[in-house]
Amino acid sequence: MKEKIKMLIIFVLGGITIGGIGVYAATIISSINVGYSNANSKLAADNVQAAIDEVYDKSFNKELITAYEYSEQDPKCINGEEKTCVKTDCYKKGKTCEQGTVIKYYVNNHEFHYFYVLRDDGTKITMQQRENTIRNIPWHAGENANREGPTTVLPALEQATSTWVNVNVLEYTPGITNLYENANTGCISTEDYKIRCETNTYTSTVLGTRKARARMITAQEASSTGCLVWKNGATDNRVIQPSINAYNQGSCPDFMHNYLWESKNYGGSYSNDTLNENGVYDNCYWTMSACFGNTTAWIVDRGGFLGNDSIIYTKYGARAVVEITKS
């Protein structure tokens, strides 16, 4: 189909009419000097490649959203790409998607990503991207400034997702708006190794009110999926992933730490020696939540638990949390 479109555009752009006689020149015209606009089809582009992509997208009747039932048990469906995956229409009005449901979604007319459902309230779905959206970035550039919030990583995530026009615009004030359970974004770990966010709230207005297509997950959202805080003691009841043998590793469901280092053990593509395109391991991703003290923030660790690390550490990433409205 795409080859036919290319030929069609070449002939249309290459045809020159002189005195009613069609002449086709062999001259090669730079694609950046060619443009077109058609009011009837509502297609427009300022270069040949964009023209091809526009026509191709118009002719390709793609599904904006496809959902699959998540399963860690055989038959597995963890990535949404397994042959065993079962489609579901839980994203439609009147239905509810289970936490972890795999969503394949076109974030704009050209680009799709896989997501996992965090919550579905019947009207809108909150979901997190399957892989790290951005990588190799600190939470904050200042070593003792976690009370100011994720001033480095959050704007970078917003910039990376600014073209995702098919997701809702989120407007909130970090540390004030109730994103999940409460408005606090600084956290302490408790004796039951869950996350509660009751102290250490952001005391700075550096971040201000955010208006963007995506945000980061909060520590309490991660905790709500089953992720427990690291502890020096017995494990919880979840099955621990192969080769991991300690503490609360594996307390998170697999979808929360898929596509991190060693994720080949539970559906992802990384083994224990896989580097990402930047030459480092994808070990963890940041949450939006500051940790106790001034120097650390909560992370979702590749071992499947909630940990913490220095906010200036540059080898972690962040995953886009987005919202879509049911139709």
C-alpha angles and dihedrals in degrees: 000000000000092000091055090050091051091052092048093052092046091055093045093049094039097052114101119186117213117179091335093309118116112228123185113204125205091218114125112227119202111250092230090063095056127084142155143187129194119189094194097054093031089227123138137165139164098215139033097253092051089049091053092047092048094052092043093052091047092052096042109084097207127175111246092211136021123177132197132195109252118230131170090185126075121311084046126207108174105132100034089239100084117112088233093062115122118213120233133188093209089127091073124097114275093030134085130219118222118237108272095028108153113239124193104198137175103228088190136355094283108029134062133181137182119248139181121226115245097175140355116194094181094259104052137016123223112202141168127222116258094231134033108283094203130016143199100028134127123240090230131358094224118079099217101032110091089128087072091062132231094325095160105038100038097057089045091054091048091052092049091054099038092110094054093108095161094069126074122269107247118213117187144131113238111238093016110051115077102244094163132346094337143359099251118109101184115082147196127200115238134210092265088056093239122126121257121177105209106123141033097045119177108282096186132078093212093115096041120177113339125217111183146123095252143020137186126268117260123232091245091053089054090047090052090062091057102270110147129199119258112267137176097239146059122338125249122249099273119110108261116230118253117282093015115108116171151071120326097339108136094027090118117078111254094254090064094060102025117132094031127113112308091012089136084085091067110025107295129107103246123097124192093278101040119126123198123234090277093059099252137099119266094230106152147346131229126250121210091247127103117221131223116296122020105283111057143061133196119265136186102237125215087241090067104256141095112266136158137230143173113298092226093058108124104198100076130086141203135238124220116246109200138174130221129186119233118242 
